[in-house]
Amino acid sequence: MRSLNRIVMQKASREWINGLGPKKLDVAEISGKWGEAFGFKSYQRFHYPQYDPCAGPFQGADGKVLKFDLILANQVWEHIDRPYAATRNVYRMLRRGGWFWVAVPFFIPFHAAPVDCSRWSARGLKNLLVEAGFDEAHVQSAQWGNRQTAARNLETPWPPRLELDDDLTDDPDFPIVSWAMAQKV
């Protein structure tokens, strides 16, 4: 079963990413493995905290900064200590015209894996990306949630799994998850 907190975010994000033409993209994913299903031209995973985007851009064996067409960060930015520095480093790892997609929880329980540091709304994610160097005109962001999902987030075990009677209607006053995608121009 799928996490209730991610259903709408993943559907909308798949549309954004599929619109880029995945088969032509060299992609990196920071933690997670959500990107495996897209059929990218190339795909590399960098598990946090072994690879810490706060420490600087990722480098190859030759010491050069690795470059990508798309970098994915699914439910990891809330765990890093310096998200602004990390986002600037992601910007440096993108080729011109490349994209950064990031998704984060907004209203969920504290979950220190290894730490839990930040929460952003859709507007907050957009501001983070702009402050890191992305042009505001090339940033899109969204959020989703509702009261029922907020209440389900208090259940154990956590996270809640999609049930047949779950309401996926969006209530802008109760975001559960936020996501954004920004292009380096």
ABEGO torsion letter per residue (X at the ends): XBBAAAAAAAAAAAAAAAAAGAAABBBBBBEEAAAAAAGBABBBBBBOAABBAAAEBBBBAAGBBBBBABBBBBGAAAABABAAAAAAAAAAABBBGBBBBBBBBABBBBBBOABBABBBBAAAAAAAAAAAGBBAAABBBBBBEBAAAAAAAABOBOBBBBBAABBABBBAABBABBBBBBBBX
